[in-house]
Amino acid sequence: MSDTGRSAFSLTENIWRAVILFTSCAVLIITAWCLSNGITIIFMHLYYIPIVLLAYHYRKKGFFFCILLSMAYLALVAAYQPGDIFLIEGAIIRVAIFIAIAALIVYLSEHLVQVQDELKKTAQVRQSIIQNANVWLMVLDSAGRVLEWNTAAEEMSGYSANEVIGKTEVWKYLYPDAGYRKEITKKITEIISKNLFLENFRTTVLSKNGSQKVILWNTRNLPDAPSGRPSRFIAIGIDVTDPERAEEALKKSEERYRAFFSTSRDCVFITSPDGHWIEFNDEAVTFFGYGSREELQAGRVGDRYADPNERARYLSSINEHGHSKDYPVRLRKKDGTIIQTLITSVAIKDKEGHIQSYQGTIRDVTEQRQAEELQRHFTEELELKVRSRTQELEASLEEKGILLREVHHRVKNNLQIIISLVNLQMRKLDDPLLKQVMAETQNRVRAMSLVHEKLYQSESLSLIDFADYIRFLATRLFSFYAIDTRKVALKLELGKILLDINTAIPLGLVINELVSNSLKHAFPDDRSGTIRISSGYDNGSIRLEVGDDGIGMPPDLDWKNLESLGFRLVNSLVDQLDGKIICEKDGGTVFIISLPEKTGVMEYDSRGNR
């Protein structure tokens, strides 16, 4: 899939592949995620990005992959929403739209490559004409810099192409007399500034070997100079120093100019002020849809205008300014088809200033205008749909956010009611052991209630700041057990991690059990110490440590198989999270928990940045 034929942007093939592969994988992943979460709108518009890139860069080969990508989208919809016939039908329609857009872009891209190849061939022909001409032939820009300098120019002037190309100093050598050079320069500047055609203009040049030569110049602007770039001019010089050679040289010059005139892909014309064709190239016949030169010659120029008023405005402009560049005009072909064109022309005047003819080129830009209009319409329609969908999604998300916040609030309130009921029941109990069991149950419910309270207070409604949660939970446990913080200190080293509710609740219960165990058993007999809790992200996993420097557990104690409800709950919850837990008994007791990275778990640095 690497044979693209061209690259419109300055990107390497590896970058193109990387961008297309990344965007394709990204939209498929986003599609799967959205469909798995019940989101069925917006994301499908992202497919236009890889489809446009594939179709534009790889053309026909890319079209096959556009179809595969579209089919992958349809397969994902069918896989995640197999029972939703309406959604699947919509997906089929979108796949058809994806494929249609890809086909359109492939067609336009193929056409663009063909045009570029044809322009390249035309340029090669021109370059060959310039270099192989037996006359002094050079191409100049609007500043008088030499762009082309053929072999005959080197032989006549004695200066090589390397000495003059890209420079203007050659005129000082060819016309060493300052006054004469000023006169010549003024004339040339006038020609370039007004886009006038110069014919049979004689000058005397001084060649590098010191000999003088009389050169007869014919200068014209290049008819197919790219729009928007500085105008370029071709100057053909004939050495007429020898009168016997002048006529033959002039004849050859005309023949070569005719060959150059005929290679243009635009319509090149010369017309009279009264609207008759004087001369035109063969492309003009095809341009207007005629079968022969005679048939086109028999008609009048005015008949080719779609609107006579446009011709009047065009002639008024060129008569006033002496020339026109890329003047927009609608013309009519023989079969009545209206085409959009740009006319670049100049009015040729005699010594008295009377217009003798109009010379110039006509370029058909109909397809370009249609493509621009299609692109504009497509962009406007796409922006309108995206804007509408975005507004619908924002309204839906806002409504769901309100509902979700209310759910968290009500769950928290219900858990608080449970805590209150347990508390009322505890007042009627006389058994201290049973009261302790009920109190521990209260703490577990509080740990779960705290998660919903934090979610209710958070902006995202789906992720909880776990560091803030640990800090609040541990402080409550210290308060519940009436711990004197002057004797038992709480040390927290918490990295900022956001967890979803499915991870936060079980992990919060684990911390509740471990901290409660340390507070109850690690510091007997009014012993002092520290309880330490740390959390962070370590090599792709969540790492949580809960420990104390108390009396510790017996070395031979198998804590994983204890009958204690707390330890059984800890082991069960860690397994539920696909995590691992170990216990270190050196200088106290430290439980180390590691959890694999999951969806809904995000790491932030110390400044709160992801």
N, C-alpha and C positions, 0 to 999 in steps of 0.2 A: 504493500500500500504506500510505497515511497515514491512512485513515479507520478509526480503531480504536474509536470510540464511547465510550471512557473510558480513563483511565490510573490504575491503582491506586497507582502510585508517583509521587512528585514529580519526574519526569524529563521533559524536553522530547522532542518527537518526533524531533529530530535526534540526541539522545543514544541513544534507543531504536534508531534505525536504525544508528548507529555501533556500538553494542554487539553488535547482532545480526549486522551485516555482519562485524565483527571476529571474533566467535566462530565464525561459519560458515566464513570463510576459514581461520581458525586450525585448525579440526578437519580441513578438507580437506588443508591443507598437512601437518599432523601425520600424517594417514592416508597420504598419498603417501610421506612420508619413512619412516614405519614399514614400509610394505609394500616399499619399495625396499631396506630394510635387513633384510628377512626377519622383521620383528616383526609378528605377526598377532593379538595380544591387547591388552587394556587400552584402546587408543586409541578403539575404537568407543563406549565409554561416554561419551566427551566429546561425542558427538552429542546426548545428552539436553539439554545446555545450550542450544544454538541452537534445538532443536526445541521445548523448553518455552517459551522466550521468544517464538518465532514464533507458536505456537499460543495462548499466553495473551494476547499483546498484540494480534495482528492477527486472531485467531479464524479465520473461514472463509477469508479471503485468505491468512492465514499457513499454513493447512493445505496449500494448494497448494505453497507454498515448502518446507514440511516434506517433501512428497513428492519435490520436486526434489532437496533435500539428501540424502534417503535414496537416491534413484536415483544421485546423484553418488557416494555411498559405494560402492554396488554396482558402479558402473562402474569405480571405482578398483581395487576388489578383482579384478574380472574382467581389468582391464588389466595389473595387476602380477603376478597369480597365475592366468593363464589355464588352466593345466593342473591346478590343485588343485580338483577337483570338490567335495571335502569342505568346503574353505574357502568356495567360492562358495555352496554350499548353506547353510552357516552364515550367510553374509552375507545371503542372501535371507530367512532366518528373522528376522535382526535388523532388516532393512528393514521386514518385516511388524510387528515389535514397535514400531519407531519410529513407523510410521504409526498403529498402534492407540493408542499413548500420545498422539500428537498429536490424534487424533480425540477421545479422552476429555477432554483438556484443553480443546479447542475447545468441546465440549459443556458442560463445567462453566463455562467463561468466558462463553459465550453465556447460560447460565442465570443467572449472576451479574449480567450486564448487564440482563437482563429484570427481575430482582428489584430492582435499583437504580432502574430506570426506574419501576417500579410504586411503590416507596417514595417516589420524588420526586413522582409524581402525587398520592399520598396526602397528602404534606406540603403540596403546593399547595392541595389541597382544604381542608385544615385551616386553612391561613393565610387562605384566602378566607373561611372561616366566622368566624374570629376577627376579621378586619378589618371584615366587613360586618354583624356581629351588632349588633342594636339594644339590647343590654344591655352593661353594664360587664363586659368580658371581658379578663382578663390572665393571663399565664403567669409563674410564679415558679419559681426554683430552690430548692434546699434551704436556701440562706442567706437567702432572702427577697428576693433581687434580682429586679427586674422584667425579664423577657425579652421579653414582648409586652404592648402597651398599645393597645387598639383605639380607633377613632374615638369610640365611645360613652363610653369611659372618659375621653377628653379632654373631651367635652362635659359629663359629670356632675361631674368633679373640677375642671375648669378648667386642668389641667396637661397640656402637650403630651407626646407620646411622647419627644421629644428631651430633655425635662427629667427623665424618670424611668427610661428604659430603661438597665439596667446599674447602677442605683443602689438604695439602700435608704432614702435620706433622705426619700422621699415620705411614709413612714409618720409622720414627725414633723409634716408639714404637715397630713395628713389627720386625725391624732389628736394635736392639740397638748397635750392634758392628759396629763401624764406618768403619772399613776396609771391612767387609763383605757387609755392606750397600752400600759402594762406588762401589764395584764390581757388585752388583745387579743393582744399579742405572745406571751404565755405560751400562750394557747389555740392560736394558729397554729403555734407551735413544737412543741407536743404533737402536733398533727395531722401535721405534716411528718415528725417523728421516728418516728412509729408508722405512717405511711402510712394514716392513718384518712381516711374520707370525712366531709366536713362538709356538712350540709344545713340550709337555712333558719336560718342564723346571722345575727342582726341586729346591725348596728353603726351608730353615728352618725358621719358624717364631716363635716369642715369643708372645703368647696370653696374654690377660690382666690379667688372673689369674696366670701367671708365668709359664705355661706349654709350652713345645716346640712341634711344629707339623711340619711334613714334608708335603709340599703342592706341588702337581704336576700341573703346570700351562700350559694352552693353551690360546694363545692370538692372536686375529685377529682384523684387522680394520673393522669397521662396513661398509658393502658394500653399503648401501644407505645413507651415510653421505651427508648432503646437500652441493651442490657445492658452493665453496667460503668460507665455514666456516672451523674452525680448525678441523682437523681429530680427530675422536674419536675411541677408541679401547675398545673391550670387553675382559675381562680377566676371564677365568674360572679356578677356583682352586679346586683340589680334595685332600682331606686329605688321604694321603697314609701312614700315620704313622703305621696303622695296615695293614700288608701285605694281610690279608684275605679280607679286604675291598677294596683294591686297584683295583682289576680286575673288581669288580662289579661297583665301583664308576666310573671307566674309561668307562665302557660300557654305564652307564647312561649318562655320560658326552657326549659321542658321539651321543647318541640318542637325547639328548636335543639340542646339537649343530646342528644336522640334522634338528630338528624342527625349530630352529632359521634360519638355512640356507634356509629352504623351504618357509619361510614367506616373503622373499624379493620380491618386484614387479619387480625388475630388473633381467636380465639374469645373474646368478652367475655360474662361470665355473672354471674348472681345466683342462688344456690341456697339452699335451706333447710337447717337443721342435720340434718333427717332424710333428706336426700339427694334432694329433689325440685327440679326446675327452676322457678325463679320468673321469671326473665327471661334472655334471651340475644339476641345479634344474629344477623342472617341468615348471617353467615360461620360461625357455630357449626353450622348445619344442614349446610353443605357440608363443614365440618371433620370431622364424624363420619360423613359419607357417607349422610345421610338425604335423603329426597325432599321433606319438608315440615316445617314447624315443629311441627305437631301430632304427627307421628310421633316426633320427638325429645322433645317435651314429655311424651309418654306414658310414656317410660322413666324409670328411676331413674339418678341420677348414679353410684351404685356399680357399675352394670352396665358402665360404660365403662372401668373399671380392669382392666388385664390381670392384676393380682395384688391380691386384696383386702387383703393385708398392707400393700401400698404405700399404699392409701387410709387405713388405720388409722394408719400412721406419719405421713402428711401431715396428717391431722386433729389428731393429737397435737401436732405441731409448731406448727400455726397456732393451736390453742387455748392453747398455752403462751405463745407470743410475740405473738399477736394479729395476725400478718401473716406472709407468706412472699414471698420474692423468688427467681425463677428456680429453683423447687423441681423437681428432675428426677422425672418420673413417666411410666410406660409406660401408654398408654391403648389401648383397642380400638375400632376403627371398627365400623360396622354389619356389614360383610362379614367381620369377624374379623381384619382387618389390624391388626398391632401397630405403633404409632407412638411415637417418642420425643418427649416434650414438656417444656416448662418452664412452671410455673404461678406466676404472681405474683398474690397475693390478700390480702384483709384480712377479718377477722372484724368484723361490725357488731354492736355491743352496745347494749342499752337502758340506761336510767339505773341500773338495778340491777346492770348488768354481765353480764346474760344474753345469750348470742349469739342474734341474730335471723336473721342470714343471712351468707353468704359471697359476696364480690364480687371479681372479678378477671379476669385474662386467661390464655389458654392459647396457647402458641406451639409450632407443629410444627417440630422441629429434626431430623427423621429424615434428610432429605437431607444436612444439615450433618454429622450424626454419621457417616453412611455415607461421605461424602467424606473426613472426617477419618480414618476407619478405613482407607479405601482408600489414602490418602496415607501413613499410618503403615506399612501393610503393604508398600507399594511402596518406601518409604524403607528399611525394614529389609531387604527382599530385595535392593535395590540395594547397600546397604552390605555385606551378606554376600557378594554376588558380587564387589564391588570388593576386599574384604578377601582373598577367596580368590584372585582373580586376581593381586593384588599379592604375596601370599606365593609363588605359583607363579613370578611374574616375578622376584622377588628371588632365589629359589633358582636359577633358570635363569641369571640374570645373574652370580651368584656363581660358579657352575660354569664359565660361559664366561670369566669374568675369570681364574680359575685356569688354564684351558687357554691363554688368550691370553698370560698372563705366562710360561708354560712355553715357548710357541712363540718369543717374543722371546728368552728365555734360550738356547734351543737354537740359534736362528739366529746369535746373537752368538757362541756357542761354536764353531759350524761355521766362521764367518768367522775366528775366532781360529786355528782349525786350518789354514785356508788361508794365513793370514799366516805361521804357523810353517813350513808346507811351503815357501812361497816363500823364507823365511829360510834353510832348509836347502839349498835349491837355489842360493841366492846364494853360499853358502860354497864351492861347487864351481866357481864361475865365476871366470875370470881376467880377462875383458874388463871394464874399468871402465865403459865405456858401457853394456854389457848389465846390469851390476850396478845402475847408476843407474836404468835402465828398470824393473828388478824392484823397486827400492826405492820408486819412485813408485807402482807398482802396489800395493805394500804399504800405502802411505799412503791410497790410494783405498779399499781394502778396510777399513782402519781407520776411515775416515770413515763408511762404511756400518755397520760394526759398532758404532760409537759411538751411532748412532741407536737401534739395538735395545737397547743397554745402558741408555740413558736411558729408553726406553719401559718396559723391565723394572723400572726403579727408580721410575717415576712412579706416581701413584695412579690416573690415568685409564686408562692402558694404550693410549690412542689418540692422545694429544696430548703433544708434547714442548716443554719450555721452551727455545725456540731461543736465547735469550740465553745461558743456561747451557751449551748445546751449543757455541756459537761460542767461548765463553771456554775451554772444555776442549779443543776441537779446535785452536785457535790455540796454546795452551800446549804441546800435544803436538808440533806442527810446529816450534816454536822449539826444543824439546828434541831432536827428531829431527835437525835441521840444526845442532845444537850452536851456537846463536846466543848471543853474549855480550850479555845484555840491558842491560849498561852502555853498549854502543855502538849497538845497534839496539833501540829501545824498542817496546813494544806498547801502543797506546792504544785502549781500547774504550769506545764510547758506544752502549749497547744498550738499547732499549726492550723491555719484557717482552711477547713475542709467543708464542702457542702454535700450533704447526703439527702437522698430521697427518703420518703416515709417508710418504704419497705426495708431499708437498711437502718434507719435511725432508731426505730422502735425496738427491734431485738438487741441492737448494740447498746441502747440506753438501758435496757433491762440487765444486760451483762454488767455494765458499769455499776448499776444500782446494787447488784448482788455482791460484787467484789469490794466496793467501798463499804457497804454495810458490814461485810464479814470482817474487814480490817478494823472498823470502829468498834465492833463487839468483842473481838478476840485478840487483837494485836497488842493492846496496851492495858494489861490487867494491873490491878493494884496501883492505880493512879500513876502509871508509868508515862513518861514523856516520849515524843517521837514525831515522825513526819509521815504523812500519806502523800504520795506523789502520783500524779496522773499526767501522762504525756501522749501526744498524738501527732501524726505527721504522715507524709507520703514517702515511701522507701522502695526504690526499684520497682515501680509499677504496682505497688500494693499499699493498702492502708495499714499502718502500724500503730497499735494502741498498747500502752503500758499502764498497769494499775498495780501499785506496790506500796509497801510500808517497811519501816526499819524496826518493827516490833519484835515480839518473841519468836515469830516464825512458826512453821509447822514441823512436826517430827520428820526426820529424814526418810524414814521408812513408810511414811503415810502415803497410801495410794489414793490421792485426792479425786482422781477421775472416777473411782468406783465407790465413793462414799454414798451413804443413804441420804445425805443431806439434800433437801429439796433445792436449796440455793445452788450447790455445785452441779446437780443434775440439770438444772435450768440453764446454767452457764454453758455446759458442754453441749446441750441440745441446741441452744441458740447459735453458738459458734458454728456447729455443723450445718445448721439451717442457712447460714450465710456463706457456706463453702469455705470457711476460714480454718485457721489452725491456732491452737492455744498451748502454751508451755508454761511451766512454773519453775522459777528459780528460787532456791531456798537459802542462798548465801547472804547472811546479814539481814535477815528479815524474809519477806515473801514478796515476789514480783511476778505478776501474770503478764505474759507478752502475747498479744493477739495480732495476727496478720490476716488481712482480708484481701482477696484478689480484686483488681480493678473492675468496676461494673458500670453499666449504663446508669446514669443518674448520680454518679460519684464524681466530683470535680475537685481538683486541687488548686489552691490559691497560695501565692507567696505571702511573705510577712506583711506586705503592703496591701494585700487584698486583690492582687492582680492575677489573672489566670496565666 
